Amino acid sequence: MPRHIAFLRALNVGGRTVTMDRLASIVRSTGATDVSTFLASGNVVFTTTKRSETAVRTALATALAEALGYEVATFLRTPAELRAILARPELARGRAGAVATNIALLEEPLAAAAAKRVLALANDTDRFALVGRELFWFCACKQSDSDFCNTVFEKTAGVSSTFRSVNTLERLAAKLVDDESDGR
């Protein structure tokens, strides 16, 4: 059965709090099995019988909206896709000189005009690489000192996204390798 990682946007912000136990329960309500959460920031690993990414995303987003009373943007990757993201040469090159490195996960690749607008935001502080469904953001200072953020990205690109630090994604990938070696 296919294994997925759901990256949920803004799950525990703005005064909203969802425990990881409740989140896991909501994910299980979609028929998913072998559900585990990673950190309290909306990262969920699970197995499902659904084959279509769209079907998985739709089922999960619907269950979250029904249970929580608000929409939660949901982005999916497989463990293999996560490993491929972390192995991108653009990531290795861009990290040199960066104080903070984050990756925006998108539902689909940006249209050419949106990609051009986003890449035009680059400056001495913020550098970007756009590859497929990911935007790599290399920040030369603490990201809180940058003018760039998820809101700026979404307004510029015209699409939803969720950002994760590369350190979080590397830790998650290592956990997945450990889980696979344990037979999960």
C-alpha positions as CSV (number, residue, x, y, z in Angstrom):
1,M,0.0,0.0,0.0
2,P,1.2,3.5,-0.8
3,R,2.9,5.5,2.0
4,H,2.5,9.2,2.1
5,I,3.6,12.2,4.1
6,A,1.1,15.0,4.6
7,F,2.4,18.5,5.2
8,L,-0.4,20.6,6.6
9,R,-0.3,24.4,6.5
10,A,-1.0,26.5,9.5
11,L,-2.4,23.7,11.6
12,N,-1.3,25.0,15.0
13,V,-1.2,28.8,14.5
14,G,-3.5,31.7,15.1
15,G,-4.8,30.4,18.4
16,R,-5.8,27.1,16.9
17,T,-4.4,24.0,18.6
18,V,-4.7,20.4,17.4
19,T,-3.0,17.7,19.4
20,M,-1.1,15.2,17.5
21,D,-3.3,12.4,18.9
22,R,-6.4,14.2,17.5
23,L,-4.6,14.8,14.2
24,A,-3.7,11.1,13.9
25,S,-7.3,10.1,14.7
26,I,-8.6,12.4,11.9
27,V,-6.1,10.9,9.5
28,R,-7.2,7.4,10.5
29,S,-10.8,8.3,9.9
30,T,-10.0,8.5,6.1
31,G,-9.1,4.8,6.2
32,A,-5.4,5.4,6.6
33,T,-3.3,3.0,8.6
34,D,0.2,3.1,10.3
35,V,-0.4,6.8,11.1
36,S,2.3,8.7,12.9
37,T,2.9,12.4,13.4
38,F,6.2,14.2,13.4
39,L,6.7,17.3,15.5
40,A,3.7,19.4,16.4
41,S,3.7,21.3,13.1
42,G,1.4,19.3,10.8
43,N,3.6,16.5,9.5
44,V,1.8,13.1,9.2
45,V,3.1,9.9,7.8
46,F,0.5,7.2,6.9
47,T,-0.3,4.3,4.6
48,T,-3.5,4.2,2.5
49,T,-5.1,1.9,0.0
50,K,-5.9,5.0,-2.2
51,R,-3.6,5.1,-5.3
52,S,-4.3,8.6,-6.6
53,E,-2.6,11.5,-4.9
54,T,-5.6,13.7,-5.6
55,A,-7.9,11.2,-3.9
56,V,-5.7,11.0,-0.8
57,R,-5.3,14.8,-0.6
58,T,-9.0,15.3,-1.1
59,A,-10.0,12.7,1.5
60,L,-7.6,14.1,4.1
61,A,-8.5,17.8,3.5
62,T,-12.2,17.0,3.7
63,A,-11.8,15.1,6.9
64,L,-9.7,17.9,8.5
65,A,-12.2,20.6,7.5
66,E,-15.1,18.5,8.9
67,A,-13.3,17.7,12.1
68,L,-11.7,21.1,12.8
69,G,-14.2,23.5,11.2
70,Y,-11.7,25.2,9.0
71,E,-9.8,24.4,5.8
72,V,-6.3,23.0,6.1
73,A,-4.1,23.2,3.0
74,T,-2.7,19.7,2.5
75,F,0.4,18.9,0.5
76,L,1.5,15.3,-0.1
77,R,4.8,13.6,-0.9
78,T,5.9,10.0,-0.8
79,P,9.0,9.0,1.2
80,A,10.8,8.6,-2.2
81,E,9.8,12.1,-3.2
82,L,11.1,13.5,0.1
83,R,14.4,11.8,-0.4
84,A,14.7,13.1,-4.0
85,I,13.9,16.7,-2.8
86,L,16.7,16.5,-0.2
87,A,19.1,15.1,-2.8
88,R,18.6,17.9,-5.3
89,P,21.9,19.5,-6.4
90,E,20.1,22.9,-6.1
91,L,19.7,22.3,-2.4
92,A,23.3,21.4,-1.8
93,R,24.6,24.4,-3.8
94,G,22.1,26.9,-2.3
95,R,22.8,26.0,1.3
96,A,26.4,27.4,1.0
97,G,26.3,30.7,2.7
98,A,22.7,30.4,3.8
99,V,21.8,31.0,7.5
100,A,18.4,29.4,7.1
101,T,17.1,27.1,4.4
102,N,13.5,26.3,3.9
103,I,11.5,24.5,1.3
104,A,8.0,25.4,0.1
105,L,5.9,22.4,-0.8
106,L,3.4,23.1,-3.6
107,E,0.5,21.1,-5.0
108,E,1.8,21.4,-8.5
109,P,4.6,23.2,-10.3
110,L,4.1,26.9,-10.7
111,A,3.0,28.3,-14.1
112,A,5.7,30.1,-16.0
113,A,4.5,33.6,-15.2
114,A,4.1,32.9,-11.4
115,A,7.6,31.3,-11.4
116,K,9.1,34.4,-13.0
117,R,7.4,36.7,-10.4
118,V,8.6,34.5,-7.5
119,L,12.2,34.3,-8.7
120,A,12.2,38.1,-9.3
121,L,11.9,38.4,-5.4
122,A,15.6,37.3,-5.1
123,N,17.9,39.8,-3.5
124,D,21.1,39.9,-1.4
125,T,19.2,38.3,1.5
126,D,17.0,35.8,-0.2
127,R,17.9,33.4,-3.0
128,F,15.6,30.9,-4.6
129,A,15.6,27.7,-6.7
130,L,12.3,26.5,-8.1
131,V,12.3,22.8,-9.0
132,G,9.1,20.9,-9.8
133,R,6.7,21.3,-6.9
134,E,9.2,22.8,-4.5
135,L,10.7,26.2,-3.9
136,F,14.0,26.3,-2.1
137,W,14.5,29.4,-0.1
138,F,18.1,30.3,1.0
139,C,18.1,33.1,3.5
140,A,21.4,34.9,4.3
141,C,20.1,36.0,7.7
142,K,17.6,34.7,10.3
143,Q,14.4,34.1,8.3
144,S,12.5,36.4,10.8
145,D,14.8,39.2,9.6
146,S,13.9,38.7,6.0
147,D,11.0,40.4,4.2
148,F,10.2,37.1,2.4
149,C,7.7,34.7,4.0
150,N,4.9,32.3,3.1
151,T,2.4,35.1,2.8
152,V,4.7,37.0,0.4
153,F,5.2,33.8,-1.6
154,E,1.5,33.0,-1.8
155,K,0.5,36.6,-2.9
156,T,3.2,36.6,-5.5
157,A,2.6,33.1,-6.9
158,G,-1.1,33.0,-6.4
159,V,-1.1,29.5,-4.9
160,S,-1.1,28.0,-1.5
161,S,2.0,26.4,0.0
162,T,3.6,25.3,3.2
163,F,7.2,25.8,4.2
164,R,9.4,23.5,6.2
165,S,12.9,24.0,7.3
166,V,15.4,21.7,5.6
167,N,16.5,20.5,9.0
168,T,12.9,19.3,9.8
169,L,12.7,17.5,6.4
170,E,16.1,15.8,7.0
171,R,15.0,14.6,10.4
172,L,11.7,13.3,9.0
173,A,13.6,11.5,6.2
174,A,15.9,9.9,8.7
175,K,12.9,8.8,10.8
176,L,11.3,7.2,7.7
177,V,14.5,5.3,7.0
178,D,14.5,4.1,10.6
179,D,10.8,3.1,10.3
180,E,11.6,1.2,7.1
181,S,14.4,-0.7,8.7
182,D,12.0,-1.6,11.5
183,G,9.7,-3.1,8.9
184,R,7.1,-0.3,9.0
